[in-house]
Amino acid sequence: MAKERGRERAIARIRETLERAGFFVSDAHHVRPTAFDLMARRDSLLLIVKILKNIDALDGAEAKRLQELAHLFAASVILVGQGSGTTLLEPGVVYSRYGIPIVVEASLEEYLSKGVPPFLFSSPGGIFARIDGARLRALRDEHGLSLGALAGIAGVSRRTIQLYEESGGAEVTIVQRIERYLGEPIARPIELFPSPAPRRPRPPSREEAGEEEADEPGPERRVGPAGRPSTGDPVRDNVIAQLDGMGWEVYVTVRCPFDAFSTGSTGDSQDILITTVGSMRAARHRADLLQQIARVAEGHALFIVRGEAGRRSIEGLPLLTIRELRRHRDRRELMDELAERESA
C-alpha cells in the first residue's frame, strides 16, 4: 500500500511538472495493470508517460505495448524511474530499456522547465556522452593540436580521437578531460522526445497475406474483417467488427482505459477514435478520463454501453448501445452523431 501511494505521489508530481511546462495533461487513471500513466500534449508534441520506481519492472511485452501506443498516436514515449534494482538512477543521465528512454524526475523537470537537456547516457560499460565531432575537430584545429597530441591529452589512441570526430560516443571521464583542456563543451545534448515515427499503414490481414492465423495475437493487433482474433469478450468483438466494417483501421489495445484505437479519414480530416465497451457504471467512472485522453490526442472518445444506456452522453462522452452502433454504415455518419452527442 505504501509503495502504491509513493507511486501515486510521483505521478502527481510529474503531472504538475508537465502542466507548469505548458502541457495539457490527462488525469492519472486507475486501470491496473496499466500500459501508461499519463498522456500530455504541448503544441504538436504528444507524450505517453510511464512511471516506475524500479525500471527493471519493464519487461519486453510492456515495452512493446508502449511502443505500439506511441506509433498509433504518433507520440513520443518516456519512462520516469527511480532505480534499477537497489541502485538509484543518476540525474542528467538517459537510460534505456527495449529502446525506451528513461530519466529520473529531476532530469525531466530540468528539461521541461529550464530547457536544460541531458548530455549523458548509460550503456554497458559505463556512462557516456555523444561527441559533437565537427565541433571537436574545429576546436582541435583552433588550438593547433594534432590527432596524436589530443590523444595524449585524453589518454586514448589517435584512432579513438578520429572516431570522436566522426561523432562517436566517449566515456564521460574522457569527455571531461578533453573539455577541461579545450575550455569548451564538446558533448551533444540528447533529445528526449525525438520526432515519432509516422503512424503505420493498415497491415494486411493474414488472409490477405495468404497466411494462417497465428495462435497468439500481438498486444496491439489490427482486427480485420477476416481471420479476426478474439478479445475474449463476444460483445467487444462485436463492437470491433462493427467499427472495422465501417472502414476504420482498428487496433485492440491492452492494459489501457480504452479497448480499441481506430483511425480513418472522413472528408479532408484524419480522425482518431478511442472506444471503450462496458457498463453504465464504468461509463460514469471513466467519462472524464476518456474525454481528457481524446482531447490530448486531438481525437474523439466513444463508450459502447452493454444493454440500454437511457441517455446520449455523460459529461460530453458520447454513449451508444450495440443496437445504435449497428445503424451506422460509414465513418462520416458515425462521426456526425458523435459530434452531436459531444455537444449535448
DOTORPA-926638 format. One record per residue: residue number from 0; residue in one letter; x negated, y negated, z negated of N, C-alpha, C in turn. Coordinates in steps of 0.1 Angstrom, whole numbers. Example, Ala and Ser with C-alpha at 12.3 -4.5 7.8 and 13.67 -1.06 7.14 Angstrom:
// DOTORPA-926638
(site 0, "A", (-132, 57, -78), (-123, 45, -78), (-132, 33, -78))
(site 1, "S", (-128, 22, -71), (-137, 11, -71), (-129, 0, -79))
This chain:
// DOTORPA-926638
(site 0, "M", (-8, 12, 0), (0, 0, 0), (-9, -13, 0))
(site 1, "A", (-19, -13, -9), (-28, -24, -9), (-35, -26, 4))
(site 2, "K", (-39, -15, 10), (-46, -16, 23), (-37, -22, 34))
(site 3, "E", (-24, -18, 34), (-14, -24, 44), (-12, -38, 41))
(site 4, "R", (-11, -42, 28), (-9, -57, 25), (-21, -65, 30))
(site 5, "G", (-33, -59, 28), (-45, -66, 33), (-45, -68, 48))
(site 6, "R", (-40, -58, 55), (-39, -59, 69), (-29, -69, 73))
(site 7, "E", (-18, -69, 66), (-8, -79, 70), (-13, -94, 67))
(site 8, "R", (-20, -95, 57), (-26, -109, 54), (-36, -113, 65))
(site 9, "A", (-44, -103, 70), (-53, -106, 81), (-45, -109, 94))
(site 10, "I", (-35, -102, 97), (-26, -106, 108), (-21, -120, 107))
(site 11, "A", (-16, -123, 95), (-11, -137, 93), (-21, -148, 95))
(site 12, "R", (-33, -145, 90), (-44, -155, 92), (-48, -157, 107))
(site 13, "I", (-49, -146, 114), (-52, -146, 128), (-41, -153, 136))
(site 14, "R", (-29, -151, 132), (-17, -157, 139), (-19, -173, 137))
(site 15, "E", (-22, -177, 124), (-24, -191, 122), (-35, -197, 129))
(site 16, "T", (-46, -189, 131), (-57, -194, 139), (-54, -196, 153))
(site 17, "L", (-46, -187, 159), (-42, -188, 173), (-32, -200, 174))
(site 18, "E", (-23, -202, 165), (-14, -214, 166), (-21, -227, 165))
(site 19, "R", (-31, -228, 156), (-39, -240, 155), (-47, -243, 167))
(site 20, "A", (-50, -233, 175), (-58, -234, 187), (-48, -237, 199))
(site 21, "G", (-35, -239, 196), (-26, -242, 207), (-19, -231, 214))
(site 22, "F", (-20, -219, 208), (-13, -207, 214), (1, -206, 209))
(site 23, "F", (10, -202, 217), (24, -197, 213), (22, -183, 210))
(site 24, "V", (26, -179, 198), (23, -165, 193), (35, -158, 189))
(site 25, "S", (37, -146, 193), (48, -137, 188), (46, -134, 173))
(site 26, "D", (57, -131, 166), (55, -126, 153), (49, -112, 152))
(site 27, "A", (43, -109, 141), (38, -95, 140), (51, -86, 139))
(site 28, "H", (49, -74, 144), (61, -65, 143), (58, -53, 135))
(site 29, "H", (68, -46, 131), (66, -35, 121), (70, -22, 127))
(site 30, "V", (67, -20, 140), (69, -7, 147), (56, 0, 145))
(site 31, "R", (56, 10, 137), (44, 18, 133), (45, 32, 138))
(site 32, "P", (34, 38, 143), (21, 31, 146), (23, 21, 158))
(site 33, "T", (14, 12, 159), (16, 1, 169), (4, 0, 179))
(site 34, "A", (7, -2, 191), (-3, -4, 201), (-10, -17, 200))
(site 35, "F", (-2, -28, 196), (-8, -41, 194), (-1, -48, 183))
(site 36, "D", (-7, -59, 178), (-1, -66, 166), (5, -79, 170))
(site 37, "L", (-2, -87, 179), (2, -100, 183), (1, -102, 198))
(site 38, "M", (9, -110, 204), (8, -114, 218), (8, -129, 218))
(site 39, "A", (-1, -136, 225), (-3, -150, 224), (-6, -156, 238))
(site 40, "R", (0, -168, 240), (-3, -175, 253), (-7, -189, 251))
(site 41, "R", (-17, -194, 258), (-21, -208, 259), (-23, -210, 274))
(site 42, "D", (-14, -218, 280), (-15, -221, 295), (-15, -208, 302))
(site 43, "S", (-25, -205, 310), (-25, -193, 318), (-31, -181, 311))
(site 44, "L", (-37, -183, 299), (-43, -173, 291), (-33, -165, 283))
(site 45, "L", (-32, -152, 285), (-23, -144, 277), (-32, -134, 270))
(site 46, "L", (-30, -133, 257), (-38, -124, 248), (-30, -113, 242))
(site 47, "I", (-35, -101, 242), (-30, -90, 234), (-40, -87, 223))
(site 48, "V", (-35, -88, 210), (-44, -88, 199), (-41, -76, 190))
(site 49, "K", (-51, -68, 187), (-50, -57, 178), (-60, -60, 166))
(site 50, "I", (-55, -57, 154), (-62, -59, 141), (-64, -46, 134))
(site 51, "L", (-77, -43, 131), (-81, -31, 124), (-91, -34, 113))
(site 52, "K", (-90, -28, 102), (-100, -30, 91), (-113, -22, 96))
(site 53, "N", (-111, -10, 99), (-122, -1, 104), (-120, 1, 119))
(site 54, "I", (-130, -4, 127), (-128, -3, 141), (-130, 12, 146))
(site 55, "D", (-135, 20, 138), (-136, 34, 142), (-123, 41, 143))
(site 56, "A", (-112, 34, 137), (-99, 40, 138), (-93, 39, 153))
(site 57, "L", (-100, 31, 161), (-96, 30, 175), (-101, 42, 183))
(site 58, "D", (-92, 51, 187), (-96, 62, 195), (-94, 60, 210))
(site 59, "G", (-98, 69, 218), (-97, 67, 232), (-83, 66, 237))
(site 60, "A", (-73, 73, 232), (-59, 72, 236), (-53, 58, 233))
(site 61, "E", (-57, 53, 221), (-52, 40, 217), (-58, 29, 225))
(site 62, "A", (-71, 30, 228), (-77, 20, 237), (-71, 20, 251))
(site 63, "K", (-68, 32, 256), (-62, 33, 269), (-48, 26, 269))
(site 64, "R", (-41, 28, 258), (-28, 21, 258), (-30, 6, 258))
(site 65, "L", (-39, 1, 251), (-42, -14, 251), (-46, -18, 265))
(site 66, "Q", (-55, -11, 271), (-59, -15, 285), (-48, -14, 295))
(site 67, "E", (-39, -4, 293), (-27, -3, 302), (-18, -15, 300))
(site 68, "L", (-16, -19, 288), (-7, -31, 285), (-14, -44, 291))
(site 69, "A", (-27, -45, 289), (-34, -56, 295), (-33, -57, 310))
(site 70, "H", (-33, -46, 317), (-31, -45, 331), (-17, -49, 335))
(site 71, "L", (-7, -43, 327), (7, -46, 330), (10, -61, 329))
(site 72, "F", (6, -67, 318), (9, -81, 315), (-1, -91, 321))
(site 73, "A", (-11, -86, 328), (-22, -94, 333), (-27, -103, 322))
(site 74, "A", (-31, -96, 311), (-36, -102, 299), (-50, -98, 295))
(site 75, "S", (-56, -105, 286), (-69, -101, 280), (-66, -95, 267))
(site 76, "V", (-74, -84, 263), (-72, -78, 251), (-84, -80, 242))
(site 77, "I", (-81, -82, 229), (-92, -84, 219), (-88, -77, 206))
(site 78, "L", (-98, -71, 200), (-96, -64, 188), (-104, -71, 177))
(site 79, "V", (-97, -74, 166), (-104, -81, 155), (-106, -71, 143))
(site 80, "G", (-118, -69, 139), (-121, -59, 129), (-129, -64, 118))
(site 81, "Q", (-131, -56, 108), (-139, -60, 96), (-152, -51, 95))
(site 82, "G", (-151, -38, 98), (-163, -30, 97), (-162, -18, 105))
(site 83, "S", (-173, -11, 105), (-174, 2, 112), (-179, 12, 101))
(site 84, "G", (-170, 21, 97), (-173, 29, 85), (-175, 21, 73))
(site 85, "T", (-186, 22, 67), (-189, 14, 55), (-198, 2, 58))
(site 86, "T", (-201, 0, 71), (-209, -12, 75), (-200, -23, 80))
(site 87, "L", (-202, -35, 74), (-195, -47, 78), (-200, -52, 92))
(site 88, "L", (-191, -56, 100), (-195, -62, 113), (-200, -76, 110))
(site 89, "E", (-209, -81, 119), (-216, -94, 118), (-209, -105, 125))
(site 90, "P", (-208, -117, 119), (-203, -128, 127), (-212, -131, 139))
(site 91, "G", (-206, -137, 149), (-213, -141, 161), (-218, -130, 170))
(site 92, "V", (-213, -117, 167), (-217, -106, 175), (-205, -99, 181))
(site 93, "V", (-205, -96, 194), (-194, -89, 200), (-197, -74, 201))
(site 94, "Y", (-188, -67, 195), (-189, -52, 195), (-180, -47, 206))
(site 95, "S", (-180, -34, 208), (-172, -28, 219), (-169, -14, 216))
(site 96, "R", (-156, -10, 218), (-152, 4, 218), (-143, 7, 230))
(site 97, "Y", (-147, 16, 238), (-140, 20, 250), (-137, 8, 259))
(site 98, "G", (-147, -1, 260), (-146, -12, 269), (-138, -24, 263))
(site 99, "I", (-133, -23, 251), (-125, -34, 245), (-134, -42, 236))
(site 100, "P", (-135, -55, 238), (-143, -64, 229), (-138, -65, 215))
(site 101, "I", (-147, -65, 205), (-143, -66, 191), (-151, -77, 184))
(site 102, "V", (-145, -85, 176), (-152, -95, 168), (-145, -96, 154))
(site 103, "V", (-152, -102, 145), (-147, -105, 132), (-138, -117, 133))
(site 104, "E", (-130, -119, 122), (-121, -131, 122), (-129, -144, 124))
(site 105, "A", (-140, -145, 117), (-148, -158, 117), (-152, -161, 131))
(site 106, "S", (-156, -151, 139), (-161, -153, 152), (-149, -158, 161))
(site 107, "L", (-138, -152, 159), (-126, -156, 167), (-122, -170, 164))
(site 108, "E", (-122, -174, 151), (-118, -187, 147), (-128, -197, 153))
(site 109, "E", (-141, -194, 152), (-151, -204, 157), (-150, -206, 172))
(site 110, "Y", (-147, -195, 179), (-145, -196, 193), (-133, -204, 197))
(site 111, "L", (-121, -201, 190), (-109, -208, 194), (-108, -222, 189))
(site 112, "S", (-112, -224, 176), (-111, -237, 170), (-122, -247, 174))
(site 113, "K", (-134, -242, 175), (-145, -251, 177), (-152, -250, 191))
(site 114, "G", (-147, -240, 199), (-152, -238, 212), (-166, -232, 212))
(site 115, "V", (-170, -226, 201), (-184, -220, 200), (-183, -205, 203))
(site 116, "P", (-189, -202, 215), (-188, -187, 219), (-199, -179, 212))
(site 117, "P", (-197, -166, 211), (-207, -157, 206), (-218, -156, 216))
(site 118, "F", (-230, -153, 212), (-241, -151, 221), (-247, -137, 220))
(site 119, "L", (-243, -129, 210), (-249, -116, 208), (-239, -105, 210))
(site 120, "F", (-244, -94, 214), (-236, -82, 215), (-243, -70, 209))
(site 121, "S", (-235, -61, 204), (-240, -49, 198), (-241, -38, 209))
(site 122, "S", (-252, -30, 209), (-254, -19, 218), (-262, -9, 211))
(site 123, "P", (-262, 4, 216), (-270, 14, 209), (-285, 9, 209))
(site 124, "G", (-290, 9, 197), (-304, 4, 196), (-305, -9, 189))
(site 125, "G", (-294, -17, 187), (-295, -29, 180), (-286, -40, 185))
(site 126, "I", (-290, -53, 182), (-282, -65, 186), (-290, -71, 197))
(site 127, "F", (-283, -75, 208), (-289, -80, 220), (-283, -93, 224))
(site 128, "A", (-289, -100, 233), (-284, -112, 239), (-286, -111, 254))
(site 129, "R", (-277, -117, 262), (-279, -117, 277), (-287, -130, 280))
(site 130, "I", (-297, -128, 288), (-306, -139, 291), (-301, -146, 303))
(site 131, "D", (-302, -159, 303), (-299, -168, 314), (-312, -168, 323))
(site 132, "G", (-313, -159, 332), (-325, -157, 340), (-330, -169, 347))
(site 133, "A", (-321, -176, 353), (-326, -188, 361), (-331, -199, 351))
(site 134, "R", (-325, -200, 340), (-330, -210, 330), (-344, -206, 324))
(site 135, "L", (-345, -193, 322), (-358, -188, 316), (-369, -191, 326))
(site 136, "R", (-366, -188, 339), (-376, -190, 349), (-380, -205, 351))
(site 137, "A", (-370, -213, 350), (-372, -228, 351), (-381, -233, 339))
(site 138, "L", (-377, -228, 327), (-385, -232, 315), (-399, -227, 316))
(site 139, "R", (-401, -215, 321), (-415, -209, 322), (-423, -218, 331))
(site 140, "D", (-417, -221, 343), (-424, -230, 353), (-427, -244, 347))
(site 141, "E", (-417, -249, 339), (-419, -262, 333), (-430, -262, 323))
(site 142, "H", (-432, -251, 316), (-443, -251, 306), (-456, -245, 313))
(site 143, "G", (-456, -242, 326), (-468, -238, 332), (-472, -224, 327))
(site 144, "L", (-463, -215, 324), (-466, -202, 319), (-465, -192, 330))
(site 145, "S", (-475, -183, 330), (-474, -171, 339), (-465, -161, 333))
(site 146, "L", (-462, -151, 341), (-454, -139, 335), (-462, -133, 324))
(site 147, "G", (-475, -131, 326), (-483, -125, 316), (-484, -133, 303))
(site 148, "A", (-485, -146, 304), (-486, -155, 292), (-473, -154, 284))
(site 149, "L", (-462, -155, 291), (-449, -154, 284), (-447, -140, 278))
(site 150, "A", (-452, -130, 285), (-450, -117, 280), (-458, -115, 267))
(site 151, "G", (-470, -122, 266), (-478, -121, 254), (-471, -128, 243))
(site 152, "I", (-465, -140, 246), (-458, -147, 235), (-446, -139, 230))
(site 153, "A", (-439, -132, 239), (-427, -125, 235), (-431, -111, 229))
(site 154, "G", (-442, -106, 232), (-446, -93, 227), (-440, -82, 236))
(site 155, "V", (-439, -84, 249), (-433, -74, 258), (-442, -74, 270))
(site 156, "S", (-438, -65, 280), (-446, -64, 292), (-442, -75, 302))
(site 157, "R", (-451, -76, 313), (-448, -86, 324), (-435, -81, 331))
(site 158, "R", (-433, -68, 333), (-421, -63, 339), (-409, -66, 331))
(site 159, "T", (-410, -66, 318), (-398, -69, 310), (-394, -83, 312))
(site 160, "I", (-404, -92, 312), (-401, -107, 315), (-394, -108, 328))
(site 161, "Q", (-399, -101, 338), (-392, -101, 351), (-378, -97, 350))
(site 162, "L", (-375, -86, 342), (-361, -82, 340), (-353, -93, 333))
(site 163, "Y", (-359, -100, 324), (-352, -111, 317), (-348, -121, 327))
(site 164, "E", (-357, -124, 336), (-355, -135, 346), (-345, -130, 357))
(site 165, "E", (-342, -117, 357), (-331, -112, 365), (-318, -111, 357))
(site 166, "S", (-318, -118, 345), (-306, -119, 336), (-303, -106, 329))
(site 167, "G", (-314, -98, 326), (-312, -86, 317), (-309, -90, 303))
(site 168, "G", (-306, -80, 295), (-304, -82, 281), (-317, -80, 273))
(site 169, "A", (-318, -87, 261), (-330, -86, 253), (-326, -85, 239))
(site 170, "E", (-335, -78, 231), (-332, -77, 216), (-333, -92, 211))
(site 171, "V", (-324, -94, 200), (-322, -107, 195), (-336, -113, 189))
(site 172, "T", (-344, -104, 184), (-357, -109, 178), (-366, -114, 189))
(site 173, "I", (-366, -108, 201), (-374, -113, 212), (-369, -126, 217))
(site 174, "V", (-355, -127, 218), (-349, -139, 223), (-353, -151, 214))
(site 175, "Q", (-352, -148, 201), (-356, -159, 191), (-370, -163, 192))
(site 176, "R", (-379, -153, 195), (-393, -156, 196), (-396, -165, 209))
(site 177, "I", (-389, -162, 220), (-391, -170, 232), (-385, -184, 230))
(site 178, "E", (-373, -184, 224), (-367, -197, 222), (-375, -206, 213))
(site 179, "R", (-381, -201, 202), (-389, -209, 193), (-401, -215, 201))
(site 180, "Y", (-407, -207, 210), (-418, -212, 217), (-414, -223, 227))
(site 181, "L", (-404, -220, 235), (-399, -229, 245), (-392, -241, 240))
(site 182, "G", (-386, -240, 228), (-378, -251, 222), (-365, -253, 229))
(site 183, "E", (-360, -243, 236), (-347, -244, 243), (-340, -230, 243))
(site 184, "P", (-327, -231, 243), (-319, -218, 243), (-320, -211, 256))
(site 185, "I", (-321, -198, 256), (-321, -191, 269), (-310, -180, 270))
(site 186, "A", (-303, -178, 259), (-292, -168, 259), (-279, -174, 265))
(site 187, "R", (-272, -165, 273), (-260, -169, 279), (-248, -166, 269))
(site 188, "P", (-238, -175, 268), (-227, -172, 260), (-218, -161, 265))
(site 189, "I", (-211, -154, 256), (-203, -143, 260), (-189, -147, 261))
(site 190, "E", (-183, -145, 273), (-169, -149, 275), (-160, -138, 268))
(site 191, "L", (-153, -142, 257), (-144, -132, 250), (-132, -128, 258))
(site 192, "F", (-127, -138, 266), (-115, -135, 273), (-117, -136, 288))
(site 193, "P", (-124, -127, 294), (-126, -128, 309), (-113, -126, 316))
(site 194, "S", (-113, -131, 329), (-100, -131, 336), (-96, -116, 338))
(site 195, "P", (-83, -114, 334), (-78, -100, 335), (-77, -95, 349))
(site 196, "A", (-78, -82, 351), (-77, -76, 364), (-62, -78, 369))
(site 197, "P", (-60, -80, 382), (-46, -82, 386), (-38, -70, 384))
(site 198, "R", (-25, -72, 382), (-16, -61, 380), (-17, -51, 391))
(site 199, "R", (-18, -38, 388), (-20, -28, 398), (-7, -26, 405))
(site 200, "P", (-8, -23, 418), (4, -20, 426), (11, -7, 421))
(site 201, "R", (23, -5, 425), (30, 8, 421), (22, 20, 426))
(site 202, "P", (19, 29, 417), (12, 41, 422), (22, 50, 428))
(site 203, "P", (18, 59, 438), (28, 68, 444), (32, 78, 434))
(site 204, "S", (44, 83, 435), (49, 94, 427), (41, 107, 431))
(site 205, "R", (42, 117, 422), (35, 130, 425), (41, 136, 438))
(site 206, "E", (54, 134, 440), (60, 140, 452), (55, 133, 464))
(site 207, "E", (54, 119, 463), (49, 111, 475), (34, 115, 478))
(site 208, "A", (27, 118, 468), (13, 121, 470), (11, 136, 473))
(site 209, "G", (22, 144, 473), (21, 158, 476), (15, 166, 465))
(site 210, "E", (16, 161, 453), (11, 169, 442), (22, 174, 433))
(site 211, "E", (18, 184, 425), (27, 189, 415), (27, 180, 403))
(site 212, "E", (38, 180, 396), (39, 172, 384), (30, 176, 373))
(site 213, "A", (23, 167, 366), (15, 170, 355), (23, 174, 343))
(site 214, "D", (17, 182, 334), (24, 187, 322), (25, 175, 312))
(site 215, "E", (14, 167, 311), (14, 156, 301), (12, 143, 308))
(site 216, "P", (23, 135, 309), (22, 122, 315), (14, 112, 306))
(site 217, "G", (8, 102, 312), (-1, 93, 305), (7, 84, 296))
(site 218, "P", (0, 76, 288), (7, 68, 278), (15, 57, 284))
(site 219, "E", (11, 51, 295), (19, 41, 303), (20, 47, 317))
(site 220, "R", (30, 54, 320), (31, 61, 332), (43, 56, 340))
(site 221, "R", (41, 52, 353), (53, 48, 361), (63, 59, 362))
(site 222, "V", (76, 56, 360), (86, 66, 361), (92, 64, 375))
(site 223, "G", (90, 74, 384), (95, 74, 397), (108, 80, 399))
(site 224, "P", (115, 78, 411), (128, 85, 413), (127, 100, 415))
(site 225, "A", (115, 105, 418), (114, 119, 419), (103, 124, 410))
(site 226, "G", (104, 136, 404), (94, 141, 396), (92, 133, 383))
(site 227, "R", (103, 127, 378), (102, 117, 368), (99, 124, 354))
(site 228, "P", (88, 121, 347), (86, 127, 334), (96, 122, 324))
(site 229, "S", (99, 131, 314), (109, 127, 304), (103, 120, 293))
(site 230, "T", (110, 110, 287), (105, 103, 275), (109, 111, 262))
(site 231, "G", (116, 122, 264), (121, 130, 253), (134, 125, 248))
(site 232, "D", (140, 115, 254), (153, 110, 250), (162, 108, 262))
(site 233, "P", (172, 116, 264), (181, 115, 276), (187, 101, 279))
(site 234, "V", (191, 94, 268), (196, 81, 270), (186, 71, 276))
(site 235, "R", (174, 72, 270), (163, 63, 275), (159, 67, 289))
(site 236, "D", (158, 80, 292), (156, 85, 306), (166, 79, 315))
(site 237, "N", (178, 79, 311), (189, 74, 320), (187, 59, 323))
(site 238, "V", (184, 52, 313), (181, 37, 315), (170, 35, 324))
(site 239, "I", (159, 42, 322), (147, 40, 331), (151, 44, 345))
(site 240, "A", (158, 55, 347), (163, 59, 360), (171, 48, 367))
(site 241, "Q", (180, 41, 359), (188, 31, 365), (179, 19, 369))
(site 242, "L", (170, 15, 361), (161, 4, 365), (153, 8, 377))
(site 243, "D", (148, 20, 377), (140, 24, 389), (148, 24, 401))
(site 244, "G", (161, 28, 400), (170, 28, 412), (173, 14, 417))
(site 245, "M", (171, 4, 409), (173, -10, 414), (160, -15, 421))
(site 246, "G", (149, -7, 421), (137, -11, 428), (127, -18, 419))
(site 247, "W", (129, -17, 406), (119, -22, 396), (107, -12, 396))
(site 248, "E", (95, -17, 394), (84, -9, 391), (84, -7, 376))
(site 249, "V", (87, 5, 372), (89, 8, 357), (78, 16, 351))
(site 250, "Y", (73, 11, 340), (63, 18, 332), (69, 21, 318))
(site 251, "V", (67, 33, 314), (71, 37, 300), (60, 32, 291))
(site 252, "T", (64, 25, 280), (54, 21, 270), (54, 29, 257))
(site 253, "V", (43, 30, 251), (42, 39, 239), (38, 30, 227))
(site 254, "R", (43, 33, 216), (40, 25, 203), (41, 10, 205))
(site 255, "C", (52, 6, 211), (55, -8, 213), (69, -11, 208))
(site 256, "P", (72, -24, 205), (86, -27, 201), (96, -27, 213))
(site 257, "F", (91, -24, 225), (99, -22, 236), (96, -8, 243))
(site 258, "D", (105, -3, 250), (104, 11, 256), (98, 11, 270))
(site 259, "A", (100, 0, 278), (96, 0, 292), (92, -14, 296))
(site 260, "F", (83, -14, 305), (78, -27, 311), (82, -25, 326))
(site 261, "S", (89, -35, 332), (92, -35, 346), (88, -48, 353))
(site 262, "T", (85, -47, 365), (82, -58, 373), (88, -57, 387))
(site 263, "G", (92, -68, 393), (97, -68, 406), (100, -82, 411))
(site 264, "S", (101, -84, 424), (103, -97, 429), (118, -99, 432))
(site 265, "T", (123, -111, 428), (137, -115, 431), (136, -128, 438))
(site 266, "G", (138, -129, 451), (136, -141, 458), (121, -145, 459))
(site 267, "D", (117, -157, 455), (104, -161, 455), (96, -158, 442))
(site 268, "S", (103, -153, 432), (96, -151, 419), (93, -136, 417))
(site 269, "Q", (83, -134, 409), (79, -121, 404), (83, -120, 390))
(site 270, "D", (94, -112, 387), (99, -111, 373), (93, -100, 365))
(site 271, "I", (92, -103, 352), (88, -93, 342), (100, -90, 334))
(site 272, "L", (103, -77, 331), (114, -74, 323), (109, -63, 313))
(site 273, "I", (111, -66, 300), (108, -56, 289), (121, -51, 284))
(site 274, "T", (123, -38, 283), (136, -32, 280), (134, -23, 267))
(site 275, "T", (144, -24, 259), (145, -16, 247), (158, -9, 246))
(site 276, "V", (158, 4, 242), (171, 12, 241), (172, 15, 226))
(site 277, "G", (184, 13, 220), (186, 16, 206), (200, 12, 201))
(site 278, "S", (202, 12, 189), (214, 9, 182), (216, -6, 180))
(site 279, "M", (228, -10, 177), (231, -24, 174), (223, -29, 162))
(site 280, "R", (221, -20, 153), (213, -23, 141), (198, -26, 145))
(site 281, "A", (193, -18, 154), (179, -21, 159), (179, -34, 167))
(site 282, "A", (190, -36, 175), (190, -49, 183), (190, -61, 174))
(site 283, "R", (197, -60, 163), (197, -72, 154), (183, -73, 147))
(site 284, "H", (177, -62, 144), (164, -62, 138), (153, -68, 147))
(site 285, "R", (154, -64, 160), (143, -68, 169), (146, -80, 178))
(site 286, "A", (158, -85, 177), (162, -96, 187), (152, -107, 188))
(site 287, "D", (148, -113, 177), (139, -124, 177), (125, -121, 182))
(site 288, "L", (120, -109, 178), (107, -105, 182), (107, -102, 197))
(site 289, "L", (117, -95, 203), (117, -92, 217), (118, -105, 225))
(site 290, "Q", (126, -115, 220), (127, -127, 227), (113, -135, 227))
(site 291, "Q", (106, -134, 216), (93, -141, 215), (83, -134, 224))
(site 292, "I", (83, -121, 225), (74, -114, 234), (77, -118, 248))
(site 293, "A", (90, -118, 252), (94, -122, 265), (89, -136, 269))
(site 294, "R", (91, -145, 259), (87, -159, 262), (72, -160, 263))
(site 295, "V", (64, -153, 255), (50, -154, 255), (45, -148, 269))
(site 296, "A", (52, -137, 273), (48, -131, 286), (54, -138, 298))
(site 297, "E", (62, -148, 296), (69, -155, 306), (78, -146, 314))
(site 298, "G", (85, -137, 307), (94, -128, 313), (107, -128, 307))
(site 299, "H", (114, -117, 307), (128, -115, 301), (128, -102, 293))
(site 300, "A", (137, -103, 283), (140, -91, 275), (154, -86, 277))
(site 301, "L", (156, -73, 276), (169, -67, 277), (170, -56, 267))
(site 302, "F", (181, -56, 259), (184, -45, 250), (196, -37, 255))
(site 303, "I", (193, -24, 257), (204, -15, 261), (209, -8, 248))
(site 304, "V", (222, -10, 246), (228, -5, 233), (234, 9, 236))
(site 305, "R", (231, 18, 226), (237, 31, 226), (252, 29, 221))
(site 306, "G", (261, 33, 229), (275, 31, 226), (280, 17, 230))
(site 307, "E", (290, 12, 222), (296, -1, 226), (289, -12, 218))
(site 308, "A", (287, -24, 225), (280, -35, 219), (289, -44, 212))
(site 309, "G", (301, -47, 218), (310, -56, 211), (306, -71, 213))
(site 310, "R", (295, -74, 219), (291, -87, 221), (281, -88, 233))
(site 311, "R", (278, -99, 238), (270, -100, 251), (255, -103, 248))
(site 312, "S", (252, -108, 236), (238, -111, 232), (237, -113, 217))
(site 313, "I", (224, -113, 213), (221, -116, 199), (209, -125, 199))
(site 314, "E", (211, -137, 194), (200, -147, 193), (194, -149, 207))
(site 315, "G", (202, -149, 218), (197, -151, 231), (191, -139, 238))
(site 316, "L", (191, -127, 230), (187, -114, 236), (199, -108, 243))
(site 317, "P", (198, -106, 256), (210, -100, 263), (212, -86, 259))
(site 318, "L", (224, -82, 257), (228, -68, 254), (236, -62, 265))
(site 319, "L", (233, -50, 269), (241, -43, 279), (243, -29, 274))
(site 320, "T", (255, -24, 277), (257, -9, 275), (252, -1, 287))
(site 321, "I", (252, 12, 285), (248, 20, 297), (258, 18, 308))
(site 322, "R", (270, 17, 305), (281, 16, 315), (279, 3, 322))
(site 323, "E", (276, -8, 315), (274, -21, 321), (261, -21, 330))
(site 324, "L", (251, -14, 326), (239, -14, 334), (241, -6, 347))
(site 325, "R", (250, 4, 347), (253, 12, 359), (260, 4, 369))
(site 326, "R", (266, -7, 365), (273, -15, 375), (264, -23, 384))
(site 327, "H", (252, -25, 380), (242, -33, 388), (235, -24, 398))
(site 328, "R", (233, -29, 410), (227, -21, 421), (214, -27, 425))
(site 329, "D", (211, -40, 422), (199, -46, 426), (193, -55, 415))
(site 330, "R", (180, -59, 416), (174, -67, 406), (180, -81, 405))
(site 331, "R", (183, -87, 416), (188, -101, 416), (201, -102, 408))
(site 332, "E", (210, -92, 410), (223, -92, 403), (221, -90, 388))
(site 333, "L", (211, -81, 385), (209, -79, 370), (203, -92, 364))
(site 334, "M", (193, -98, 371), (187, -110, 365), (196, -121, 364))
(site 335, "D", (206, -123, 373), (216, -133, 372), (225, -131, 359))
(site 336, "E", (228, -118, 357), (236, -116, 345), (228, -118, 332))
(site 337, "L", (215, -114, 332), (207, -117, 321), (205, -132, 318))
(site 338, "A", (204, -140, 328), (203, -154, 327), (215, -160, 320))
(site 339, "E", (227, -155, 324), (239, -159, 319), (240, -155, 304))
(site 340, "R", (236, -143, 301), (237, -139, 287), (227, -145, 278))
(site 341, "E", (215, -149, 283), (205, -156, 276), (210, -169, 271))
(site 342, "S", (218, -176, 279), (223, -189, 275), (236, -189, 268))
(site 343, "A", (241, -177, 266), (254, -176, 259), (253, -179, 244))
